[in-house]
Amino acid sequence: MTAMTEESVNSKKWYVVRAVSGKEKKVKEYIDSEIVHHKISDYISQVLIPTEKVYQIRNGKKISKERSYFPGYIMIEANMVGEIPHILKNIPGVIGFLGDKGDPIPLRPAEVNRILGKVDELSETDAEISIPFIVGETVKVIDGPFNSFSGTIEEINEEKKKLIVMVKIFGRKTPLELNYMQVEKE
């Protein structure tokens, strides 16, 4: 074994596994169980699904949900040697690797830092609700007496986190003052 291959055995890099969208949690469970089953924890150290917290109001209550930040993608810190890529590709729900012709290509350190930094930032800003809306954008009301009405944003008040939305009621345009969590993008 040469010095180069010996060094690559000990170094782990981040890879992106493509999974069936919406099944990321299940695929992560499968990967974790395969790591235990094949005793390959020395080669795969972390399996992450980048998620963000999303807030909505349902029936007057504030609900937080976790949503996949990159749907259909799972990040793995691993050492892709020997059978490791083959084991991962054969896990139910795994489509392949993000990269050239489905072969595992590691992410650049800058990409990893950006993604992991974004994930940390999203989990920290849990109390802060910042949803970027644009004047003229069409939104759907999801809470309150005008639930399921659609309208156009006329004005945005960043400090109060309120929007003025023009909604057609009985054929007339009516302005509604709504907070960010009472609407969703269409």
Secondary structure, DSSP 8 states (H G I E B T S, - for coil): --HHHHHHHH--EEEEEEE-TT-HHHHHHHHHHHHHHTT-TTTEEEEE--EEEEEEEETTEEEEEEEESSTTEEEEEE---TTHHHHHHTSTTEEEESSGGG------HHHHHHHHHHHHHHHHTTS-------TT-EEEE-SSTTTT-EEEEEEEETTTTEEEEEEEETTEEEEEEEEGGGEEE-
